[in-house]
Amino acid sequence: MDEEAVLECRTGEKEWKCPIKECNAVLSRKQTLKTHILHVHNIQAGCPPKRYKLYETEETVPVPKRTMYRKRTLTDIDSTSSDNLPTPINEKPTTFEDQLLSLPVLEQASDPDETEVFDNYSEQPMDLVDISSDEDAEYDCEWNPHDLQTQDESTSNNDPPIYVIPPRDTLYQSPISKTEYQLVAGAFISKYNMSATMAEDLLQFAQLLIPEENISETSFARLQRSCGFDANYLKYHLYCELCKKLFDLESEDESCKTPECKGSKPDNCSYFVTGSLDIQFREIFEREGVWESIEEMKQTCTLSNTIADITNGESYKKLLEPGGFLDGTSNITLSMFIDGIPLYSSSSVSLWPVYFLINEIPPQKRFRKKNMLLWGVWQGRGKPNMNMFLRPLVIDLHNLYTNGILTSVKCDNQLKEIIVRAQMIIATMDLQARAYVTNMTQHNGEFGCLYCMESGKVVPSGKAYCRVYLPREQMPCIRTYDAARESATKSRQTGTRIEGFLGESVLWHLPYFSMVNGIVIDYMHGILLGITKKFLDYWFHSKFSCQPFNISRTISDIDNILKQIRPLYVIHRKPRILTNTYQHWKASELRNWLLFYSLPCLKDHLPGVYLTHFSCLVEATYLLLTTGLSSEDLQRAELLLNKFVENVQTLYGENAMSLNVHNLTHLVYFVRQWGPLWAWSCFSFESFNGEIKKSVHGTGNVCKQIFWALQAQKRVESRSCHAKSGKVQDFLKRLQDSRGENVNADSEAYQCSVIKSSKAQVKLNDDIKGSLKFYANTDDDLGFISISKIAKHGFQMFSKGCTKVRKQNSYTIKLNNVVEGLEGNGDIIEVASYVMEKRSKKVFAIGQLMTSTGSILPRRVPHLQKIENVGPKVNTVVPTDIFREPLMVIQGRADVYAALLPNNNERD
């Protein structure tokens, strides 16, 4: 039955009647009808199925051209592979079969000395070295082609082995040593966060690719020990679930020693894990160049009159005074961070890691994961008892302060042993963690401020109440160390809350650490996630739609402005629209909004008094984030913050006067004591939290997985420079966490680095050629080559010719000097292209000259400048030796604004 006969069976929509008279069945689809006719009546209905590869069975069907091309290509590959196989010295096989038969088998070697070497292979040194062999040596072993019959039957003429070891007098050795193999394996496993099972399988897979007689590592546990992650690295602290007291690990008694506590030490006892700080310190100090940079940092920190880092703060400089902790010694200081992070989205289990950073490491490298120290991790539901959790920390810190650690450092290309002592000087955390650590009331309780005696006031907030901290005509008394310690002691003795303290914190037992002066205000949680996010609610949430400050009706216009912004390449998160997303913005997005996007977006939308008020917070935060703060900058920032706090109640009501707003009055004090906000913010530590979560596999012994991932990276960083193989060094360099540290430059040029160049000659008009010849002092028209981007002052500077500038603007550059153009003067250039004079290696930018015409608001926010083009043409040549740094460009509603980054140390 053909297809036309089948179509005649249709009697209506979704009705197909069987043509067999004895049947007359009604089906709903044509395909169902065909199946029915075939299976019930054994009749083929419709077009027969097309047969596949008819050219293999029917001579009349031609072979498709694509099939013929593929077969011819495979034949060529087979012949090429067979040509590359090694051949015996005295014989030249002509066919692939002859070549395969000529492959040597080491087990058949006739040299008795060689056999003895394999028998004693286990006695070879652990670190193998390359042994050069005489290329002219004759093969002394006898070769029997029939021995190939013992090989695996899966080996065929089309599946040659990966490599061949020809028989020779000397022993074949690997190109890398065992230590290098361990480094590569550890680096690869930690880089891609492999589980223990996956790591074991990887090591076993490597065994399939190398000869059986080898001493490479096959056990993941032994590989961990070779990287310093042995039984002495981790320490498990067991504690009682009932009274939250630590068990004595050296005691064999299973019961809790706390009076009237019935807790015991079962097999599944709760615990937290700490890592060896001594081992982590040594891994960092033994890296080349680390100790030299620490000593240089300590020597130069007193030379600056401005505040550029934590080492320029007043409290830090006191440690450098004669008799101070850092006076002419090998001592260092530490910054601590503690916070809770959710481990799984489907449960309440959380991690509480405790990190340390070495303040004397230069800021460009200080916040890298390889220089971070992880003291301990608590895992469980809820929150830990901080006095119980931090008690071993106080013991370790006291030991570091009094005894120090003995370590080897490299100075002047020589290793020497020194004793390094350490002192924790600051700790940073959010408000909730600060209350737990200090054993104080939360931010909504009476006397919730750690730094002054402001008690707060309870006011209605919706259907409930909240505590606010209203400004006073007379500032409240500042807490001192002695007064705070006395209040904490009285609270412990009486069991009642005394001036905000619920008891003593274990950190009071560090004799050199003051919680009042050392626990700093984190601007990431306070200003960004606290104040800035709350003000977004005031402006754009519908529940405030009746208020004069609410501009939710214009949110679509502001979204259009955000869509047009193309940020610098260092800002990885592109601007998101406000509609239905600002509640989920990350802290880095809120920082970019506060410093760069907010005022250009809110201008012409937010009423003037509210815009001017918010600009006080914008300018003050930008000032406190800059590198090189002067005393005048601090005075202006303090004035702006005080004005902002004073007017929050008037403009937004009492409910807006939260503890985060109150803490702004203490912020400048901590900048004077400990440097700019970025030097002790939580941004770097929060990125560590994301890294350690990636190293978690499953639910078993999560803390051990985290510590292993960190120690493996530290070991690779400290030992990679000792690898003898250049290929191993290159491979380890790619696996290391070096993002943002180095720029892969094609070549060095005059006062900059060339990242991407072209050998093609550039085509320029006469005006530009004349300017180039003048600057380069040459008459050669063909002496210039094209360049896409350069690196200078730690920044990459692009041109419009780069393909990666569609969503980013990293080609608008601030100049150190004012440049005279054909149509006017300017101090900014929008780079269209770069050219380099080959003889002198001088690089020049060709682009549109621009100039700044004033700040976005009169006499306020000077870092946000309105910019305009100087002339209509891209015809200005500027030498790159006067380049300063790229600008953050924001396209506003009608104007274009630009701003410099406050610092080059804190990036997304």
Secondary structure as the mmCIF struct_conf table of DSSP 4:
data_model
#
loop_
_struct_conf.conf_type_id
_struct_conf.id
_struct_conf.beg_label_comp_id
_struct_conf.beg_label_asym_id
_struct_conf.beg_label_seq_id
_struct_conf.end_label_comp_id
_struct_conf.end_label_asym_id
_struct_conf.end_label_seq_id
HELX_RH_AL_P HELX_RH_AL_P1 GLU A 3 LEU A 7
TURN_TY1_P TURN_TY1_P1 GLU A 8 CYS A 9
STRN STRN1 ARG A 10 GLY A 12
TURN_TY1_P TURN_TY1_P2 GLU A 13 LYS A 14
STRN STRN2 GLU A 15 LYS A 17
BEND BEND1 PRO A 19 PRO A 19
TURN_TY1_P TURN_TY1_P3 LYS A 21 CYS A 23
STRN STRN3 VAL A 26 LEU A 27
BEND BEND2 SER A 28 ARG A 29
HELX_RH_AL_P HELX_RH_AL_P2 LYS A 30 HIS A 41
BEND BEND3 GLY A 46 CYS A 47
HELX_LH_PP_P HELX_LH_PP_P1 PRO A 48 ARG A 51
BEND BEND4 TYR A 52 TYR A 52
HELX_RH_3T_P HELX_RH_3T_P1 LEU A 54 GLU A 56
TURN_TY1_P TURN_TY1_P4 THR A 57 THR A 57
TURN_TY1_P TURN_TY1_P5 GLU A 59 THR A 60
BEND BEND5 VAL A 61 VAL A 61
HELX_LH_PP_P HELX_LH_PP_P2 PRO A 62 PRO A 64
HELX_RH_AL_P HELX_RH_AL_P3 LYS A 65 ASP A 83
TURN_TY1_P TURN_TY1_P6 ASN A 84 ASN A 84
BEND BEND6 LEU A 85 LEU A 85
TURN_TY1_P TURN_TY1_P7 ILE A 89 ASN A 90
BEND BEND7 THR A 95 THR A 95
HELX_RH_AL_P HELX_RH_AL_P4 PHE A 96 LEU A 101
TURN_TY1_P TURN_TY1_P8 SER A 102 SER A 102
HELX_RH_3T_P HELX_RH_3T_P2 LEU A 106 GLN A 108
HELX_RH_AL_P HELX_RH_AL_P5 PRO A 112 ASP A 119
TURN_TY1_P TURN_TY1_P9 ASN A 120 ASN A 120
HELX_RH_3T_P HELX_RH_3T_P3 TYR A 121 GLU A 123
BEND BEND8 GLN A 124 GLN A 124
BEND BEND9 MET A 126 ASP A 127
TURN_TY1_P TURN_TY1_P10 GLU A 135 ASP A 136
HELX_LH_PP_P HELX_LH_PP_P3 ALA A 137 TYR A 139
BEND BEND10 CYS A 141 CYS A 141
HELX_RH_3T_P HELX_RH_3T_P4 PRO A 145 THR A 150
BEND BEND11 GLN A 151 GLN A 151
TURN_TY1_P TURN_TY1_P11 GLU A 153 SER A 154
TURN_TY1_P TURN_TY1_P12 ASN A 157 ASN A 158
BEND BEND12 ASP A 159 ASP A 159
BEND BEND13 ILE A 162 ILE A 162
BEND BEND14 ASP A 169 THR A 170
HELX_LH_PP_P HELX_LH_PP_P4 LEU A 171 TYR A 172
BEND BEND15 PRO A 175 ILE A 176
HELX_RH_AL_P HELX_RH_AL_P6 LYS A 178 LYS A 191
TURN_TY1_P TURN_TY1_P13 TYR A 192 ASN A 193
HELX_RH_AL_P HELX_RH_AL_P7 ALA A 196 LEU A 209
BEND BEND16 ILE A 210 ILE A 210
BEND BEND17 GLU A 212 GLU A 213
HELX_RH_AL_P HELX_RH_AL_P8 PHE A 220 SER A 226
TURN_TY1_P TURN_TY1_P14 CYS A 227 GLY A 228
BEND BEND18 ASP A 230 ASP A 230
TURN_TY1_P TURN_TY1_P15 ALA A 231 TYR A 233
STRN STRN4 LEU A 234 LEU A 238
STRN STRN5 TYR A 239 TYR A 239
TURN_TY1_P TURN_TY1_P16 GLU A 241 CYS A 243
STRN STRN6 LEU A 246 LEU A 246
TURN_TY1_P TURN_TY1_P17 LEU A 249 GLU A 250
STRN STRN7 SER A 255 SER A 255
BEND BEND19 THR A 258 THR A 258
TURN_TY1_P TURN_TY1_P18 PRO A 259 GLU A 260
STRN STRN8 SER A 264 SER A 264
TURN_TY1_P TURN_TY1_P19 ASP A 267 ASN A 268
STRN STRN9 TYR A 271 GLY A 275
HELX_RH_AL_P HELX_RH_AL_P9 LEU A 277 PHE A 285
TURN_TY1_P TURN_TY1_P20 GLU A 286 GLU A 286
BEND BEND20 ARG A 287 ARG A 287
TURN_TY1_P TURN_TY1_P21 GLU A 288 GLY A 289
HELX_RH_AL_P HELX_RH_AL_P10 VAL A 290 THR A 300
TURN_TY1_P TURN_TY1_P22 CYS A 301 THR A 302
BEND BEND21 LEU A 303 LEU A 303
BEND BEND22 ASN A 305 THR A 306
STRN STRN10 ILE A 307 ILE A 307
BEND BEND23 ASP A 309 ASP A 309
HELX_RH_3T_P HELX_RH_3T_P5 ILE A 310 ASN A 312
BEND BEND24 GLY A 313 GLY A 313
HELX_RH_AL_P HELX_RH_AL_P11 GLU A 314 LEU A 319
TURN_TY1_P TURN_TY1_P23 LEU A 320 LEU A 320
BEND BEND25 GLU A 321 GLU A 321
TURN_TY1_P TURN_TY1_P24 PRO A 322 GLY A 323
BEND BEND26 GLY A 324 GLY A 324
TURN_TY1_P TURN_TY1_P25 PHE A 325 GLY A 328
BEND BEND27 THR A 329 SER A 330
STRN STRN11 ILE A 332 ILE A 338
STRN STRN12 ILE A 341 PRO A 342
BEND BEND28 LEU A 343 LEU A 343
TURN_TY1_P TURN_TY1_P26 SER A 345 SER A 346
BEND BEND29 SER A 347 SER A 347
STRN STRN13 VAL A 349 ILE A 358
TURN_TY1_P TURN_TY1_P27 ASN A 359 GLU A 360
BEND BEND30 ILE A 361 ILE A 361
HELX_RH_AL_P HELX_RH_AL_P12 PRO A 363 ARG A 366
TURN_TY1_P TURN_TY1_P28 PHE A 367 PHE A 367
BEND BEND31 ARG A 368 ARG A 368
HELX_RH_3T_P HELX_RH_3T_P6 LYS A 369 ASN A 371
STRN STRN14 MET A 372 ARG A 381
BEND BEND32 GLY A 382 GLY A 382
HELX_RH_AL_P HELX_RH_AL_P13 MET A 386 THR A 402
TURN_TY1_P TURN_TY1_P29 ASN A 403 ASN A 403
STRN STRN15 ILE A 405 CYS A 411
TURN_TY1_P TURN_TY1_P30 ASP A 412 ASN A 413
STRN STRN16 GLN A 414 VAL A 420
STRN STRN17 ALA A 422 MET A 429
HELX_RH_AL_P HELX_RH_AL_P14 LEU A 431 THR A 438
TURN_TY1_P TURN_TY1_P31 ASN A 439 ASN A 439
STRN STRN18 MET A 440 MET A 440
TURN_TY1_P TURN_TY1_P32 HIS A 443 ASN A 444
BEND BEND33 GLY A 445 GLY A 445
TURN_TY1_P TURN_TY1_P33 GLU A 446 PHE A 447
BEND BEND34 LEU A 450 TYR A 451
STRN STRN19 CYS A 452 CYS A 452
STRN STRN20 LYS A 457 SER A 461
TURN_TY1_P TURN_TY1_P34 GLY A 462 LYS A 463
STRN STRN21 ALA A 464 VAL A 468
BEND BEND35 GLU A 473 GLN A 474
HELX_LH_PP_P HELX_LH_PP_P5 MET A 475 CYS A 477
STRN STRN22 ILE A 478 ILE A 478
HELX_LH_PP_P HELX_LH_PP_P6 ARG A 479 ARG A 479
HELX_RH_AL_P HELX_RH_AL_P15 TYR A 481 THR A 494
BEND BEND36 GLY A 495 THR A 496
STRN STRN23 ILE A 498 ILE A 498
TURN_TY1_P TURN_TY1_P35 GLU A 499 GLY A 500
STRN STRN24 PHE A 501 PHE A 501
BEND BEND37 GLY A 503 GLY A 503
HELX_RH_3T_P HELX_RH_3T_P7 VAL A 506 HIS A 509
TURN_TY1_P TURN_TY1_P36 PRO A 511 TYR A 512
HELX_RH_AL_P HELX_RH_AL_P16 MET A 515 GLY A 518
STRN STRN25 ILE A 519 ILE A 521
HELX_LH_PP_P HELX_LH_PP_P7 ASP A 522 ASP A 522
HELX_RH_AL_P HELX_RH_AL_P17 TYR A 523 TYR A 523
HELX_RH_PI_P HELX_RH_PI_P1 MET A 524 THR A 532
HELX_RH_AL_P HELX_RH_AL_P18 LYS A 533 PHE A 540
HELX_RH_3T_P HELX_RH_3T_P8 SER A 542 PHE A 544
TURN_TY1_P TURN_TY1_P37 SER A 545 CYS A 546
BEND BEND38 GLN A 547 GLN A 547
TURN_TY1_P TURN_TY1_P38 PRO A 548 PHE A 549
HELX_RH_3T_P HELX_RH_3T_P9 SER A 552 THR A 554
HELX_RH_AL_P HELX_RH_AL_P19 ILE A 555 GLN A 564
TURN_TY1_P TURN_TY1_P39 TYR A 569 VAL A 570
BEND BEND39 ARG A 573 ARG A 573
HELX_LH_PP_P HELX_LH_PP_P8 LYS A 574 ILE A 577
BEND BEND40 LEU A 578 LEU A 578
TURN_TY1_P TURN_TY1_P40 THR A 579 THR A 581
HELX_RH_3T_P HELX_RH_3T_P10 TYR A 582 HIS A 584
HELX_RH_AL_P HELX_RH_AL_P20 ALA A 587 ASN A 592
HELX_RH_PI_P HELX_RH_PI_P2 TRP A 593 TYR A 597
HELX_RH_AL_P HELX_RH_AL_P21 SER A 598 LEU A 602
TURN_TY1_P TURN_TY1_P41 LYS A 603 HIS A 605
BEND BEND41 LEU A 606 LEU A 606
HELX_RH_AL_P HELX_RH_AL_P22 GLY A 608 LEU A 625
BEND BEND42 THR A 626 GLY A 628
STRN STRN26 LEU A 629 LEU A 629
HELX_RH_AL_P HELX_RH_AL_P23 SER A 631 TYR A 652
HELX_RH_3T_P HELX_RH_3T_P11 GLU A 654 ALA A 656
HELX_RH_AL_P HELX_RH_AL_P24 LEU A 659 TRP A 674
HELX_RH_3T_P HELX_RH_3T_P12 LEU A 677 TRP A 680
BEND BEND43 CYS A 682 CYS A 682
HELX_RH_AL_P HELX_RH_AL_P25 PHE A 683 LYS A 694
TURN_TY1_P TURN_TY1_P42 SER A 695 SER A 695
BEND BEND44 GLY A 698 ASN A 701
HELX_RH_AL_P HELX_RH_AL_P26 VAL A 702 ARG A 719
HELX_RH_3T_P HELX_RH_3T_P13 SER A 720 HIS A 722
HELX_RH_AL_P HELX_RH_AL_P27 GLY A 726 LEU A 735
BEND BEND45 GLN A 736 GLN A 736
TURN_TY1_P TURN_TY1_P43 ARG A 739 GLU A 741
BEND BEND46 ASP A 746 ASP A 746
STRN STRN27 SER A 747 ALA A 749
TURN_TY1_P TURN_TY1_P44 TYR A 750 GLN A 751
STRN STRN28 CYS A 752 GLN A 761
HELX_LH_PP_P HELX_LH_PP_P9 VAL A 762 VAL A 762
HELX_RH_AL_P HELX_RH_AL_P28 ASP A 766 ALA A 776
TURN_TY1_P TURN_TY1_P45 ASN A 777 ASN A 777
TURN_TY1_P TURN_TY1_P46 ASP A 781 LEU A 782
STRN STRN29 PHE A 784 LYS A 792
TURN_TY1_P TURN_TY1_P47 HIS A 793 GLY A 794
STRN STRN30 PHE A 795 MET A 797
TURN_TY1_P TURN_TY1_P48 LYS A 800 GLY A 801
BEND BEND47 CYS A 802 CYS A 802
TURN_TY1_P TURN_TY1_P49 THR A 803 LYS A 804
BEND BEND48 ARG A 806 LYS A 807
STRN STRN31 THR A 812 GLU A 820
BEND BEND49 LEU A 822 GLU A 823
STRN STRN32 ASN A 825 GLU A 837
TURN_TY1_P TURN_TY1_P50 LYS A 838 LYS A 841
STRN STRN33 LYS A 842 LEU A 857
TURN_TY1_P TURN_TY1_P51 PRO A 858 ARG A 859
STRN STRN34 ARG A 860 ASN A 869
BEND BEND50 VAL A 870 LYS A 873
STRN STRN35 THR A 876 PRO A 879
HELX_RH_3T_P HELX_RH_3T_P14 THR A 880 ILE A 882
STRN STRN36 PHE A 883 PRO A 886
STRN STRN37 MET A 888 GLN A 891
BEND BEND51 ARG A 893 ASP A 895
STRN STRN38 VAL A 896 ALA A 899
BEND BEND52 PRO A 902 PRO A 902
BEND BEND53 ASN A 904 ASN A 905
#
